[in-house]
Amino acid sequence: MNYLTELLAFYKWLETNPMSPLLQAYWHLLMYTNNKAAVRAEDGRWHWPVDFRVPNKLFLDALGLKNRQALWTQRQTLIRKRRVTYTPDAGNRAGQYRLIPFDRSLTPIRIAAGERQEPTLVWTQNATDSGHRAQPYINNINNKHTSLSYYNQEDAPFIPQFNLLPQIPEEEKAAIRAQYPGDEVAAFNAIWAAREAKQKGETT
């Protein structure tokens, strides 16, 4: 899942599906929490988990809601609007959320992640019509990786209605990355600059 693509799609969706500021804040908190729960595959790539658990208290405090009934009412609205599904836990654990991505090309797959004994269900990108292999998208925005908040945006698909930059060939990306061994941020910035240059060339 790509954070920026989902965010832009959300605001586009709001034009015809208005929601209260409280519900919008709820959705953003779900996105943030889902992203924060990212798991790392054996190949080193980060993935958004399809299902994730969040304690009610976190939302009650963050949204300023007085009780679980008020939270339940807001959650049911998000469910009716098909932005999330929710499975309560029969025990004492937090309930399980699943965001419904705007990007229809995402598909859930199971991967081995970290020290987990059971495979984890995560979102990944389907192969495109041009034959590119699937790409997992993650935008880490935790304290350790703030500078990488749009880390994989150079791999995001070009979706004109979201005003994303055009792609550059994989060979060009590889050549740029080779110039910055071990420095992913510098490589990202250089790839982004190349995509901006391509966009300017296409519009002149």
Backbone as JSON Lines, residues from 0, in Angstrom:
{"i":0,"aa":"M","n":[0.86,-1.18,0.0],"ca":[0.0,0.0,0.0],"c":[0.9,1.24,0.0]}
{"i":1,"aa":"N","n":[0.49,2.24,-0.74],"ca":[1.27,3.47,-0.82],"c":[0.55,4.57,-0.06]}
{"i":2,"aa":"Y","n":[1.22,5.13,0.94],"ca":[0.59,6.1,1.82],"c":[0.07,7.31,1.06]}
{"i":3,"aa":"L","n":[0.93,7.88,0.2],"ca":[0.54,9.1,-0.51],"c":[-0.61,8.85,-1.48]}
{"i":4,"aa":"T","n":[-0.57,7.75,-2.19],"ca":[-1.65,7.43,-3.13],"c":[-2.98,7.28,-2.4]}
{"i":5,"aa":"E","n":[-2.96,6.57,-1.26],"ca":[-4.18,6.39,-0.49],"c":[-4.69,7.72,0.06]}
{"i":6,"aa":"L","n":[-3.78,8.56,0.5],"ca":[-4.16,9.85,1.06],"c":[-4.83,10.73,0.0]}
{"i":7,"aa":"L","n":[-4.22,10.81,-1.17],"ca":[-4.79,11.62,-2.24],"c":[-6.14,11.07,-2.7]}
{"i":8,"aa":"A","n":[-6.21,9.75,-2.78],"ca":[-7.47,9.12,-3.19],"c":[-8.57,9.37,-2.15]}
{"i":9,"aa":"F","n":[-8.19,9.39,-0.89],"ca":[-9.16,9.63,0.18],"c":[-9.8,11.02,0.03]}
{"i":10,"aa":"Y","n":[-8.97,12.03,-0.22],"ca":[-9.53,13.37,-0.36],"c":[-10.34,13.53,-1.64]}
{"i":11,"aa":"K","n":[-9.96,12.81,-2.67],"ca":[-10.76,12.8,-3.89],"c":[-12.12,12.14,-3.61]}
{"i":12,"aa":"W","n":[-12.1,11.05,-2.87],"ca":[-13.32,10.32,-2.51],"c":[-14.23,11.18,-1.65]}
{"i":13,"aa":"L","n":[-13.65,12.01,-0.77],"ca":[-14.44,12.86,0.1],"c":[-15.3,13.86,-0.67]}
{"i":14,"aa":"E","n":[-14.91,14.18,-1.89],"ca":[-15.68,15.14,-2.67],"c":[-17.1,14.65,-2.91]}
{"i":15,"aa":"T","n":[-17.27,13.37,-3.0],"ca":[-18.61,12.8,-3.23],"c":[-19.09,11.96,-2.05]}
{"i":16,"aa":"N","n":[-18.25,11.81,-1.04],"ca":[-18.61,11.04,0.15],"c":[-18.19,11.82,1.41]}
{"i":17,"aa":"P","n":[-18.85,12.93,1.68],"ca":[-18.43,13.77,2.81],"c":[-18.5,13.04,4.14]}
{"i":18,"aa":"M","n":[-17.52,13.3,4.99],"ca":[-17.49,12.74,6.34],"c":[-17.16,13.84,7.32]}
{"i":19,"aa":"S","n":[-17.58,13.67,8.54],"ca":[-17.3,14.65,9.58],"c":[-15.8,14.7,9.86]}
{"i":20,"aa":"P","n":[-15.31,15.82,10.4],"ca":[-13.89,15.89,10.77],"c":[-13.46,14.78,11.72]}
{"i":21,"aa":"L","n":[-14.37,14.36,12.6],"ca":[-14.05,13.28,13.54],"c":[-13.81,11.97,12.8]}
{"i":22,"aa":"L","n":[-14.67,11.66,11.84],"ca":[-14.49,10.44,11.06],"c":[-13.23,10.5,10.22]}
{"i":23,"aa":"Q","n":[-12.93,11.66,9.67],"ca":[-11.7,11.81,8.9],"c":[-10.48,11.55,9.79]}
{"i":24,"aa":"A","n":[-10.53,12.09,11.0],"ca":[-9.42,11.86,11.94],"c":[-9.3,10.38,12.29]}
{"i":25,"aa":"Y","n":[-10.44,9.71,12.43],"ca":[-10.45,8.27,12.72],"c":[-9.75,7.51,11.59]}
{"i":26,"aa":"W","n":[-10.11,7.83,10.34],"ca":[-9.49,7.15,9.2],"c":[-7.99,7.4,9.16]}
{"i":27,"aa":"H","n":[-7.58,8.63,9.4],"ca":[-6.14,8.95,9.4],"c":[-5.4,8.19,10.5]}
{"i":28,"aa":"L","n":[-6.02,8.07,11.66],"ca":[-5.39,7.3,12.74],"c":[-5.25,5.83,12.36]}
{"i":29,"aa":"L","n":[-6.25,5.3,11.67],"ca":[-6.16,3.91,11.21],"c":[-5.02,3.75,10.21]}
{"i":30,"aa":"M","n":[-4.9,4.69,9.29],"ca":[-3.8,4.64,8.32],"c":[-2.46,4.68,9.03]}
{"i":31,"aa":"Y","n":[-2.33,5.61,9.96],"ca":[-1.07,5.76,10.7],"c":[-0.74,4.48,11.46]}
{"i":32,"aa":"T","n":[-1.74,3.92,12.14],"ca":[-1.5,2.72,12.95],"c":[-1.18,1.51,12.08]}
{"i":33,"aa":"N","n":[-1.87,1.4,10.95],"ca":[-1.6,0.3,10.01],"c":[-0.17,0.41,9.48]}
{"i":34,"aa":"N","n":[0.24,1.62,9.12],"ca":[1.59,1.85,8.62],"c":[2.64,1.54,9.69]}
{"i":35,"aa":"K","n":[2.34,1.95,10.91],"ca":[3.27,1.74,12.02],"c":[3.45,0.25,12.32]}
{"i":36,"aa":"A","n":[2.46,-0.56,11.97],"ca":[2.53,-1.99,12.23],"c":[3.23,-2.76,11.11]}
{"i":37,"aa":"A","n":[3.88,-2.04,10.2],"ca":[4.54,-2.67,9.05],"c":[5.46,-3.81,9.47]}
{"i":38,"aa":"V","n":[5.5,-4.84,8.64],"ca":[6.35,-6.0,8.9],"c":[7.41,-6.1,7.8]}
{"i":39,"aa":"R","n":[8.55,-6.61,8.17],"ca":[9.67,-6.71,7.23],"c":[9.83,-8.14,6.75]}
{"i":40,"aa":"A","n":[9.82,-8.31,5.44],"ca":[9.96,-9.65,4.86],"c":[11.41,-10.1,4.92]}
{"i":41,"aa":"E","n":[11.64,-11.35,4.58],"ca":[12.99,-11.9,4.62],"c":[13.92,-11.22,3.63]}
{"i":42,"aa":"D","n":[13.35,-10.64,2.56],"ca":[14.18,-9.94,1.58],"c":[14.47,-8.5,1.98]}
{"i":43,"aa":"G","n":[14.02,-8.1,3.17],"ca":[14.31,-6.76,3.66],"c":[13.26,-5.72,3.34]}
{"i":44,"aa":"R","n":[12.27,-6.06,2.52],"ca":[11.23,-5.1,2.16],"c":[10.17,-5.0,3.25]}
{"i":45,"aa":"W","n":[9.62,-3.79,3.38],"ca":[8.57,-3.55,4.36],"c":[7.2,-3.68,3.7]}
{"i":46,"aa":"H","n":[6.25,-4.22,4.45],"ca":[4.9,-4.42,3.94],"c":[3.87,-3.94,4.97]}
{"i":47,"aa":"W","n":[2.74,-3.44,4.45],"ca":[1.61,-3.11,5.32],"c":[0.86,-4.4,5.64]}
{"i":48,"aa":"P","n":[0.62,-4.72,6.92],"ca":[-0.2,-5.89,7.23],"c":[-1.65,-5.63,6.83]}
{"i":49,"aa":"V","n":[-2.32,-6.66,6.35],"ca":[-3.72,-6.51,5.96],"c":[-4.59,-6.31,7.2]}
{"i":50,"aa":"D","n":[-4.35,-7.1,8.23],"ca":[-5.13,-7.01,9.47],"c":[-4.24,-6.5,10.6]}
{"i":51,"aa":"F","n":[-4.77,-5.64,11.42],"ca":[-3.99,-5.09,12.53],"c":[-4.92,-4.79,13.69]}
{"i":52,"aa":"R","n":[-4.39,-4.87,14.9],"ca":[-5.19,-4.67,16.1],"c":[-4.87,-3.32,16.75]}
{"i":53,"aa":"V","n":[-5.92,-2.66,17.22],"ca":[-5.76,-1.36,17.89],"c":[-6.65,-1.35,19.13]}
{"i":54,"aa":"P","n":[-6.1,-1.07,20.3],"ca":[-6.95,-1.01,21.5],"c":[-7.9,0.18,21.45]}
{"i":55,"aa":"N","n":[-9.1,-0.01,21.96],"ca":[-10.1,1.05,21.95],"c":[-9.6,2.32,22.65]}
{"i":56,"aa":"K","n":[-8.81,2.15,23.7],"ca":[-8.36,3.3,24.47],"c":[-7.56,4.26,23.61]}
{"i":57,"aa":"L","n":[-6.79,3.73,22.67],"ca":[-6.0,4.6,21.8],"c":[-6.91,5.56,21.04]}
{"i":58,"aa":"F","n":[-7.99,5.05,20.48],"ca":[-8.9,5.9,19.72],"c":[-9.73,6.8,20.64]}
{"i":59,"aa":"L","n":[-10.13,6.29,21.79],"ca":[-10.89,7.11,22.72],"c":[-10.09,8.35,23.13]}
{"i":60,"aa":"D","n":[-8.82,8.14,23.45],"ca":[-7.97,9.26,23.86],"c":[-7.67,10.2,22.7]}
{"i":61,"aa":"A","n":[-7.32,9.63,21.56],"ca":[-6.91,10.46,20.42],"c":[-8.06,11.26,19.84]}
{"i":62,"aa":"L","n":[-9.25,10.68,19.82],"ca":[-10.4,11.33,19.21],"c":[-11.26,12.11,20.2]}
{"i":63,"aa":"G","n":[-10.9,12.02,21.47],"ca":[-11.65,12.74,22.49],"c":[-13.05,12.2,22.72]}
{"i":64,"aa":"L","n":[-13.23,10.9,22.51],"ca":[-14.54,10.29,22.72],"c":[-14.68,9.84,24.18]}
{"i":65,"aa":"K","n":[-15.9,9.9,24.7],"ca":[-16.12,9.67,26.12],"c":[-16.24,8.2,26.5]}
{"i":66,"aa":"N","n":[-16.72,7.38,25.56],"ca":[-16.94,5.98,25.91],"c":[-16.9,5.1,24.67]}
{"i":67,"aa":"R","n":[-16.96,3.78,24.88],"ca":[-16.87,2.83,23.78],"c":[-18.09,2.89,22.87]}
{"i":68,"aa":"Q","n":[-19.23,3.27,23.41],"ca":[-20.43,3.38,22.58],"c":[-20.25,4.47,21.52]}
{"i":69,"aa":"A","n":[-19.65,5.58,21.92],"ca":[-19.4,6.67,20.97],"c":[-18.41,6.21,19.91]}
{"i":70,"aa":"L","n":[-17.39,5.45,20.32],"ca":[-16.42,4.92,19.36],"c":[-17.1,3.94,18.42]}
{"i":71,"aa":"W","n":[-17.97,3.07,18.97],"ca":[-18.68,2.09,18.16],"c":[-19.5,2.79,17.07]}
{"i":72,"aa":"T","n":[-20.16,3.89,17.42],"ca":[-20.98,4.63,16.46],"c":[-20.13,5.16,15.31]}
{"i":73,"aa":"Q","n":[-18.98,5.71,15.63],"ca":[-18.09,6.24,14.59],"c":[-17.54,5.11,13.71]}
{"i":74,"aa":"R","n":[-17.16,4.01,14.36],"ca":[-16.61,2.87,13.61],"c":[-17.65,2.29,12.66]}
{"i":75,"aa":"Q","n":[-18.88,2.18,13.11],"ca":[-19.93,1.64,12.25],"c":[-20.14,2.51,11.01]}
{"i":76,"aa":"T","n":[-19.97,3.81,11.16],"ca":[-20.1,4.69,10.01],"c":[-18.99,4.42,9.0]}
{"i":77,"aa":"L","n":[-17.77,4.26,9.47],"ca":[-16.66,3.93,8.57],"c":[-16.9,2.59,7.88]}
{"i":78,"aa":"I","n":[-17.47,1.65,8.6],"ca":[-17.77,0.34,8.02],"c":[-18.85,0.47,6.94]}
{"i":79,"aa":"R","n":[-19.9,1.23,7.22],"ca":[-20.97,1.43,6.23],"c":[-20.46,2.13,4.98]}
{"i":80,"aa":"K","n":[-19.49,3.01,5.16],"ca":[-18.92,3.73,4.02],"c":[-17.85,2.91,3.3]}
{"i":81,"aa":"R","n":[-17.64,1.67,3.75],"ca":[-16.72,0.73,3.13],"c":[-15.27,1.24,3.1]}
{"i":82,"aa":"R","n":[-14.88,1.8,4.21],"ca":[-13.5,2.25,4.34],"c":[-12.71,1.33,5.27]}
{"i":83,"aa":"V","n":[-13.41,0.46,6.01],"ca":[-12.73,-0.42,6.94],"c":[-13.67,-1.58,7.28]}
{"i":84,"aa":"T","n":[-13.09,-2.7,7.67],"ca":[-13.85,-3.78,8.29],"c":[-13.3,-3.97,9.69]}
{"i":85,"aa":"Y","n":[-14.11,-4.58,10.55],"ca":[-13.7,-4.71,11.95],"c":[-14.22,-6.03,12.51]}
{"i":86,"aa":"T","n":[-13.33,-6.74,13.21],"ca":[-13.7,-8.0,13.86],"c":[-13.38,-7.89,15.34]}
{"i":87,"aa":"P","n":[-14.4,-7.84,16.19],"ca":[-14.12,-7.77,17.63],"c":[-13.5,-9.06,18.13]}
{"i":88,"aa":"D","n":[-12.73,-8.95,19.21],"ca":[-12.1,-10.13,19.79],"c":[-12.98,-10.67,20.91]}
{"i":89,"aa":"A","n":[-13.1,-11.98,20.97],"ca":[-13.95,-12.59,21.99],"c":[-13.32,-12.53,23.38]}
{"i":90,"aa":"G","n":[-11.98,-12.37,23.41],"ca":[-11.29,-12.3,24.7],"c":[-11.02,-10.86,25.11]}
{"i":91,"aa":"N","n":[-9.85,-10.65,25.68],"ca":[-9.49,-9.32,26.16],"c":[-8.61,-8.56,25.18]}
{"i":92,"aa":"R","n":[-8.28,-9.17,24.05],"ca":[-7.42,-8.48,23.1],"c":[-8.18,-7.41,22.32]}
{"i":93,"aa":"A","n":[-7.41,-6.49,21.73],"ca":[-8.02,-5.43,20.93],"c":[-8.65,-6.02,19.68]}
{"i":94,"aa":"G","n":[-9.67,-5.35,19.16],"ca":[-10.32,-5.81,17.94],"c":[-9.41,-5.67,16.73]}
{"i":95,"aa":"Q","n":[-9.78,-6.35,15.65],"ca":[-8.95,-6.4,14.44],"c":[-9.56,-5.56,13.32]}
{"i":96,"aa":"Y","n":[-8.77,-4.63,12.82],"ca":[-9.18,-3.76,11.73],"c":[-8.58,-4.22,10.4]}
{"i":97,"aa":"R","n":[-9.25,-3.87,9.32],"ca":[-8.71,-4.07,7.97],"c":[-9.18,-2.88,7.12]}
{"i":98,"aa":"L","n":[-8.22,-2.04,6.73],"ca":[-8.55,-0.92,5.85],"c":[-8.9,-1.45,4.46]}
{"i":99,"aa":"I","n":[-9.8,-0.78,3.78],"ca":[-10.16,-1.13,2.41],"c":[-9.43,-0.15,1.49]}
{"i":100,"aa":"P","n":[-8.38,-0.6,0.8],"ca":[-7.56,0.32,0.01],"c":[-8.34,0.93,-1.16]}
{"i":101,"aa":"F","n":[-7.97,2.14,-1.52],"ca":[-8.52,2.76,-2.72],"c":[-7.84,2.16,-3.96]}
{"i":102,"aa":"D","n":[-6.59,1.78,-3.81],"ca":[-5.85,1.18,-4.92],"c":[-6.36,-0.23,-5.16]}
{"i":103,"aa":"R","n":[-7.13,-0.4,-6.24],"ca":[-7.76,-1.69,-6.53],"c":[-6.76,-2.75,-7.01]}
{"i":104,"aa":"S","n":[-5.53,-2.34,-7.32],"ca":[-4.56,-3.32,-7.81],"c":[-3.83,-4.05,-6.68]}
{"i":105,"aa":"L","n":[-4.1,-3.66,-5.44],"ca":[-3.46,-4.32,-4.31],"c":[-4.1,-5.69,-4.07]}
{"i":106,"aa":"T","n":[-3.28,-6.62,-3.63],"ca":[-3.79,-7.96,-3.33],"c":[-3.09,-8.48,-2.07]}
{"i":107,"aa":"P","n":[-3.8,-9.23,-1.22],"ca":[-3.15,-9.78,-0.03],"c":[-2.38,-11.06,-0.33]}
{"i":108,"aa":"I","n":[-1.19,-11.16,0.23],"ca":[-0.4,-12.38,0.12],"c":[0.19,-12.69,1.49]}
{"i":109,"aa":"R","n":[0.61,-13.93,1.69],"ca":[1.23,-14.31,2.95],"c":[2.74,-14.38,2.78]}
{"i":110,"aa":"I","n":[3.46,-13.78,3.73],"ca":[4.91,-13.78,3.68],"c":[5.46,-14.2,5.04]}
{"i":111,"aa":"A","n":[6.7,-14.68,5.03],"ca":[7.41,-14.93,6.27],"c":[8.04,-13.61,6.69]}
{"i":112,"aa":"A","n":[7.78,-13.18,7.92],"ca":[8.27,-11.88,8.36],"c":[8.9,-11.99,9.74]}
{"i":113,"aa":"G","n":[10.16,-11.56,9.83],"ca":[10.85,-11.52,11.11],"c":[10.89,-12.87,11.8]}
{"i":114,"aa":"E","n":[10.62,-12.86,13.09],"ca":[10.65,-14.09,13.88],"c":[9.27,-14.72,14.03]}
{"i":115,"aa":"R","n":[8.29,-14.22,13.29],"ca":[6.94,-14.77,13.39],"c":[6.92,-16.22,12.9]}
{"i":116,"aa":"Q","n":[6.27,-17.08,13.64],"ca":[6.2,-18.48,13.26],"c":[5.2,-18.7,12.13]}
{"i":117,"aa":"E","n":[4.11,-17.94,12.15],"ca":[3.09,-18.08,11.12],"c":[3.28,-17.0,10.06]}
{"i":118,"aa":"P","n":[3.03,-17.31,8.78],"ca":[3.12,-16.29,7.73],"c":[2.15,-15.13,8.01]}
{"i":119,"aa":"T","n":[2.54,-13.95,7.62],"ca":[1.73,-12.75,7.84],"c":[1.04,-12.34,6.55]}
{"i":120,"aa":"L","n":[-0.23,-11.99,6.63],"ca":[-0.98,-11.52,5.47],"c":[-0.69,-10.04,5.27]}
{"i":121,"aa":"V","n":[-0.15,-9.68,4.09],"ca":[0.22,-8.3,3.81],"c":[-0.31,-7.87,2.45]}
{"i":122,"aa":"W","n":[-0.35,-6.55,2.24],"ca":[-0.73,-6.04,0.93],"c":[0.47,-5.98,0.01]}
{"i":123,"aa":"T","n":[0.27,-6.32,-1.24],"ca":[1.33,-6.16,-2.23],"c":[0.7,-5.73,-3.54]}
{"i":124,"aa":"Q","n":[1.54,-5.23,-4.44],"ca":[1.06,-4.7,-5.71],"c":[1.05,-5.82,-6.75]}
{"i":125,"aa":"N","n":[-0.07,-5.93,-7.49],"ca":[-0.11,-6.88,-8.59],"c":[0.84,-6.46,-9.68]}
{"i":126,"aa":"A","n":[1.26,-7.41,-10.5],"ca":[2.05,-7.07,-11.68],"c":[1.22,-6.19,-12.59]}
{"i":127,"aa":"T","n":[1.86,-5.2,-13.2],"ca":[1.14,-4.29,-14.09],"c":[1.01,-4.9,-15.47]}
{"i":128,"aa":"D","n":[0.2,-4.25,-16.29],"ca":[0.0,-4.73,-17.65],"c":[1.29,-4.75,-18.44]}
{"i":129,"aa":"S","n":[2.24,-3.89,-18.06],"ca":[3.5,-3.82,-18.79],"c":[4.45,-4.93,-18.39]}
{"i":130,"aa":"G","n":[4.03,-5.73,-17.39],"ca":[4.84,-6.88,-17.02],"c":[5.78,-6.65,-15.87]}
{"i":131,"aa":"H","n":[5.73,-5.46,-15.24],"ca":[6.59,-5.22,-14.09],"c":[6.17,-6.12,-12.95]}
{"i":132,"aa":"R","n":[7.15,-6.56,-12.18],"ca":[6.83,-7.45,-11.07],"c":[6.16,-6.66,-9.95]}
{"i":133,"aa":"A","n":[5.5,-7.38,-9.07],"ca":[4.78,-6.73,-7.98],"c":[5.74,-5.97,-7.08]}
{"i":134,"aa":"Q","n":[5.29,-4.83,-6.57],"ca":[6.1,-4.01,-5.69],"c":[5.35,-3.76,-4.39]}
{"i":135,"aa":"P","n":[5.94,-4.09,-3.25],"ca":[5.31,-3.73,-1.98],"c":[5.57,-2.26,-1.7]}
{"i":136,"aa":"Y","n":[4.58,-1.56,-1.19],"ca":[4.72,-0.14,-0.92],"c":[4.62,0.11,0.57]}
{"i":137,"aa":"I","n":[5.56,0.91,1.1],"ca":[5.53,1.26,2.51],"c":[6.1,2.65,2.65]}
{"i":138,"aa":"N","n":[5.49,3.48,3.44],"ca":[5.99,4.81,3.74],"c":[6.17,4.89,5.24]}
{"i":139,"aa":"N","n":[7.32,4.51,5.74],"ca":[7.55,4.51,7.17],"c":[7.56,5.93,7.7]}
{"i":140,"aa":"I","n":[6.74,6.22,8.7],"ca":[6.75,7.55,9.3],"c":[6.93,7.45,10.81]}
{"i":141,"aa":"N","n":[7.63,6.4,11.25],"ca":[7.91,6.34,12.68],"c":[9.11,7.23,12.99]}
{"i":142,"aa":"N","n":[9.47,7.33,14.27],"ca":[10.5,8.28,14.67],"c":[11.86,8.0,14.05]}
{"i":143,"aa":"K","n":[12.15,6.73,13.77],"ca":[13.45,6.38,13.23],"c":[13.58,6.71,11.76]}
{"i":144,"aa":"H","n":[12.46,6.79,11.05],"ca":[12.52,6.9,9.6],"c":[11.73,8.09,9.07]}
{"i":145,"aa":"T","n":[11.68,9.19,9.83],"ca":[10.91,10.33,9.38],"c":[11.41,10.83,8.03]}
{"i":146,"aa":"S","n":[12.72,10.81,7.81],"ca":[13.26,11.31,6.55],"c":[12.9,10.43,5.37]}
{"i":147,"aa":"L","n":[12.37,9.22,5.65],"ca":[11.99,8.31,4.58],"c":[10.47,8.23,4.45]}
{"i":148,"aa":"S","n":[9.78,9.3,4.8],"ca":[8.32,9.24,4.84],"c":[7.71,8.92,3.5]}
{"i":149,"aa":"Y","n":[8.42,9.2,2.4],"ca":[7.93,8.84,1.08],"c":[8.96,7.92,0.41]}
{"i":150,"aa":"Y","n":[9.47,7.0,1.18],"ca":[10.61,6.18,0.77],"c":[10.45,5.49,-0.57]}
{"i":151,"aa":"N","n":[9.32,4.84,-0.8],"ca":[9.15,4.09,-2.04],"c":[8.31,4.82,-3.07]}
{"i":152,"aa":"Q","n":[8.16,6.13,-2.93],"ca":[7.31,6.84,-3.85],"c":[7.86,6.81,-5.27]}
{"i":153,"aa":"E","n":[9.19,6.57,-5.43],"ca":[9.71,6.47,-6.8],"c":[9.19,5.24,-7.51]}
{"i":154,"aa":"D","n":[8.65,4.28,-6.74],"ca":[8.1,3.07,-7.33],"c":[6.59,3.13,-7.51]}
{"i":155,"aa":"A","n":[5.99,4.25,-7.11],"ca":[4.53,4.33,-7.19],"c":[4.07,4.37,-8.64]}
{"i":156,"aa":"P","n":[2.95,3.74,-8.95],"ca":[2.44,3.76,-10.32],"c":[1.99,5.16,-10.7]}
{"i":157,"aa":"F","n":[2.14,5.52,-11.96],"ca":[1.71,6.84,-12.41],"c":[0.21,6.85,-12.6]}
{"i":158,"aa":"I","n":[-0.48,7.62,-11.73],"ca":[-1.93,7.72,-11.8],"c":[-2.25,9.19,-12.02]}
{"i":159,"aa":"P","n":[-2.52,9.62,-13.25],"ca":[-2.66,11.04,-13.55],"c":[-3.64,11.78,-12.67]}
{"i":160,"aa":"Q","n":[-4.79,11.16,-12.33],"ca":[-5.78,11.89,-11.54],"c":[-5.29,12.19,-10.14]}
{"i":161,"aa":"F","n":[-4.22,11.5,-9.69],"ca":[-3.65,11.8,-8.38],"c":[-2.46,12.74,-8.5]}
{"i":162,"aa":"N","n":[-2.15,13.18,-9.7],"ca":[-1.07,14.13,-9.93],"c":[0.28,13.61,-9.45]}
{"i":163,"aa":"L","n":[0.55,12.32,-9.67],"ca":[1.84,11.74,-9.32],"c":[2.81,11.94,-10.48]}
{"i":164,"aa":"L","n":[4.1,11.91,-10.16],"ca":[5.11,12.1,-11.19],"c":[5.19,10.89,-12.1]}
{"i":165,"aa":"P","n":[5.6,11.09,-13.37],"ca":[5.73,9.96,-14.28],"c":[6.89,9.07,-13.88]}
{"i":166,"aa":"Q","n":[6.84,7.82,-14.32],"ca":[7.9,6.88,-14.03],"c":[9.11,7.12,-14.92]}
{"i":167,"aa":"I","n":[10.27,6.62,-14.47],"ca":[11.45,6.56,-15.31],"c":[11.82,5.08,-15.43]}
{"i":168,"aa":"P","n":[12.55,4.68,-16.46],"ca":[12.88,3.26,-16.65],"c":[13.62,2.66,-15.46]}
{"i":169,"aa":"E","n":[13.39,1.37,-15.22],"ca":[14.07,0.7,-14.11],"c":[15.59,0.76,-14.25]}
{"i":170,"aa":"E","n":[16.07,0.72,-15.49],"ca":[17.51,0.8,-15.71],"c":[18.07,2.15,-15.22]}
{"i":171,"aa":"E","n":[17.3,3.21,-15.46],"ca":[17.73,4.53,-15.01],"c":[17.72,4.63,-13.49]}
{"i":172,"aa":"K","n":[16.69,4.03,-12.88],"ca":[16.65,4.0,-11.42],"c":[17.86,3.27,-10.84]}
{"i":173,"aa":"A","n":[18.17,2.11,-11.44],"ca":[19.29,1.3,-10.95],"c":[20.6,2.07,-11.08]}
{"i":174,"aa":"A","n":[20.76,2.8,-12.19],"ca":[21.98,3.58,-12.39],"c":[22.09,4.69,-11.35]}
{"i":175,"aa":"I","n":[20.96,5.3,-11.01],"ca":[20.97,6.36,-10.0],"c":[21.31,5.78,-8.63]}
{"i":176,"aa":"R","n":[20.68,4.65,-8.29],"ca":[20.94,4.03,-6.98],"c":[22.41,3.63,-6.85]}
{"i":177,"aa":"A","n":[23.03,3.21,-7.97],"ca":[24.43,2.79,-7.94],"c":[25.35,3.96,-7.59]}
{"i":178,"aa":"Q","n":[24.87,5.18,-7.83],"ca":[25.67,6.37,-7.5],"c":[25.65,6.69,-6.01]}
{"i":179,"aa":"Y","n":[24.7,6.09,-5.28],"ca":[24.55,6.38,-3.85],"c":[24.49,5.09,-3.04]}
{"i":180,"aa":"P","n":[25.54,4.27,-3.08],"ca":[25.51,3.0,-2.34],"c":[25.34,3.22,-0.84]}
{"i":181,"aa":"G","n":[24.34,2.55,-0.28],"ca":[24.11,2.65,1.15],"c":[23.39,3.89,1.62]}
{"i":182,"aa":"D","n":[23.05,4.79,0.69],"ca":[22.36,6.03,1.06],"c":[21.02,6.08,0.35]}
{"i":183,"aa":"E","n":[19.99,5.46,0.96],"ca":[18.69,5.34,0.32],"c":[18.0,6.69,0.17]}
{"i":184,"aa":"V","n":[18.22,7.59,1.13],"ca":[17.58,8.9,1.05],"c":[18.12,9.69,-0.13]}
{"i":185,"aa":"A","n":[19.44,9.7,-0.31],"ca":[20.04,10.42,-1.43],"c":[19.59,9.82,-2.76]}
{"i":186,"aa":"A","n":[19.51,8.49,-2.82],"ca":[19.05,7.83,-4.04],"c":[17.61,8.2,-4.34]}
{"i":187,"aa":"F","n":[16.77,8.21,-3.3],"ca":[15.38,8.6,-3.48],"c":[15.28,10.01,-4.04]}
{"i":188,"aa":"N","n":[16.03,10.95,-3.45],"ca":[15.97,12.34,-3.89],"c":[16.42,12.48,-5.35]}
{"i":189,"aa":"A","n":[17.45,11.72,-5.74],"ca":[17.95,11.79,-7.11],"c":[16.92,11.21,-8.09]}
{"i":190,"aa":"I","n":[16.27,10.11,-7.71],"ca":[15.24,9.51,-8.56],"c":[14.06,10.45,-8.69]}
{"i":191,"aa":"W","n":[13.68,11.06,-7.57],"ca":[12.57,12.02,-7.59],"c":[12.88,13.19,-8.53]}
{"i":192,"aa":"A","n":[14.13,13.69,-8.46],"ca":[14.53,14.8,-9.32],"c":[14.47,14.39,-10.8]}
{"i":193,"aa":"A","n":[14.85,13.13,-11.08],"ca":[14.8,12.64,-12.46],"c":[13.35,12.56,-12.95]}
{"i":194,"aa":"R","n":[12.44,12.15,-12.07],"ca":[11.02,12.08,-12.45],"c":[10.44,13.49,-12.65]}
{"i":195,"aa":"E","n":[10.87,14.45,-11.82],"ca":[10.42,15.83,-12.0],"c":[10.91,16.38,-13.33]}
{"i":196,"aa":"A","n":[12.17,16.05,-13.66],"ca":[12.72,16.51,-14.94],"c":[11.96,15.92,-16.11]}
{"i":197,"aa":"K","n":[11.57,14.64,-15.97],"ca":[10.8,14.0,-17.03],"c":[9.44,14.66,-17.19]}
{"i":198,"aa":"Q","n":[8.8,14.98,-16.05],"ca":[7.5,15.65,-16.11],"c":[7.6,17.02,-16.81]}
{"i":199,"aa":"K","n":[8.64,17.76,-16.48],"ca":[8.84,19.07,-17.12],"c":[9.04,18.91,-18.61]}
{"i":200,"aa":"G","n":[9.79,17.86,-19.0],"ca":[10.02,17.62,-20.42],"c":[8.76,17.27,-21.18]}
{"i":201,"aa":"E","n":[7.83,16.55,-20.46],"ca":[6.58,16.15,-21.11],"c":[5.6,17.31,-21.24]}
{"i":202,"aa":"T","n":[5.75,18.32,-20.39],"ca":[4.79,19.44,-20.4],"c":[5.27,20.65,-21.15]}
{"i":203,"aa":"T","n":[6.52,20.58,-21.67],"ca":[7.05,21.73,-22.42],"c":[6.96,21.48,-23.91]}
